[in-house]
Every structure is written in C-alpha cells, then in structure tokens.
Amino acid sequence: MSERGGKLFVFAAPSGAGKTTLVHAVVTKRPELRFSISYTTRKPRRNEAHGVDYLFVDNEEFLRLRDQGEMLEYAEVFDNYYATSRSQVEQHLAADQSVILEIDWQGARQVRESMPECVTIFILPPSKDELERRLRDRRTDSPEVIERRLRDAVSDMTHWDEFDYVIINDELNQAIADLEAVLDGNGEASSTQNVALRRAVSRIIG
C-alpha cells in the first residue's frame, strides 16, 4: 500500500465474471482494506444481510439520499438502483484507509470524474462461454433473466479500456495474485496499456 495514505480502488465487471468472489478473497487476506458497502433498492438474496452485503433501501429513501448529495455515484442496473455512499468513502480515506468499491462501469465513470486519483480495475471472465456457464450455475435467475444478463454482460465488457487495469479471472489464486500486485503498485502486467494484456482481452471479447 502507498505510504501516503488511503487509496480508492474501483472495481467493475460484467455479471458472472466473479468480481465479488475475487474482491472478498483479497479483502480477507488484507483486512486493512475497507470495503465500501453499496446502497441498493433490489431485494436481498437468500444469503445476503443488510449492512454486510448491501445497504438495502426502498426507492423513496434512495432518492432522498441522492438529493442530499450522499451518492458518490449511482446507476440503474436490472431495474434497480445501486449507489456508493460518499460519506463512507470520504471517512475511510480521511483516516488513511484504502477503500474498495464494487460498482458497474457507469458508476466507475462517475467516480473517476469526482475522484480522478482513484485506481480503476475491470474483472473479465476467461471467455464468453465460461461467463455463460457461471451465470447458469448460480441457479438464482430464470432463463429469461440469464439471457438478458448475458446480453448486458457482453455489452459491459466493451468498456474494459476505460479502466487502468484488467484482471482475467480464470484461475482464482492467479487472479488474486494479479490483483494484489495491482494493489501494491506492481500491476504492469495487468495494465490496459500492456500489449500482451490487450491481446488477451481481444481474444475474450472477440
């Protein structure tokens, strides 16, 4: 980590790329990282808890917080709102704690505008076929929702070049190692300016 204090690391990925698994693995290994808990208006899944996975609010409360300037970024995804708490992030950074945000590419774009010093990281699956397999193996969505998620995921993947780094989440331990290198400031191999990385991404998004 930088000795100059906390950094803001912004993660985005297409649905099914394994972003949440990867980020939680890194946070477990590095407890000094603060995990920013997002607001959402969607209903909790079976294994999710308020204040742990998300801050679950209804539409009225969400819009009230947004109008008060509490949202660092927000977006509507799959008919639900998601947002980052500005006060939560600013408090962590002020205490010299590095912060991780898990958001979508639209939100990452907004954060980059507000806090251009942030480090942005995009997670990709090793292939579109693997992405589809992961989405189907969740068994939490209907076939129609899966098809929609796949279409949106393929579209989301085209925004990878807006990010500072790309992590290809094929083998989890390797992906964790690649991500830790980025967090330590040694992520040249994962830089979107790296020619070999750009070739690998081109093969994935085809």
Buried (B, 14 or more C-beta within 10 A) or exposed (E): BEEEEBBBBBBBBBBBBBBEBBBBBBBEEBEEBBBBBBBBBBEEEEEEEEEEBBBBBEEEEBBEBBEEEBBBBBBEBEEEBBBBBBEBBBEBBEEBBBBBBBBBBBBBBBBBEEBEEBBBBBBBBBBBEBBBEBBEEEEEBEEEEBEBBBEBBBEBBEBBEBBBBBBBBBEEEEBBEBBBBBBEEEBEEBBBEBEEBBEBBEEBEE
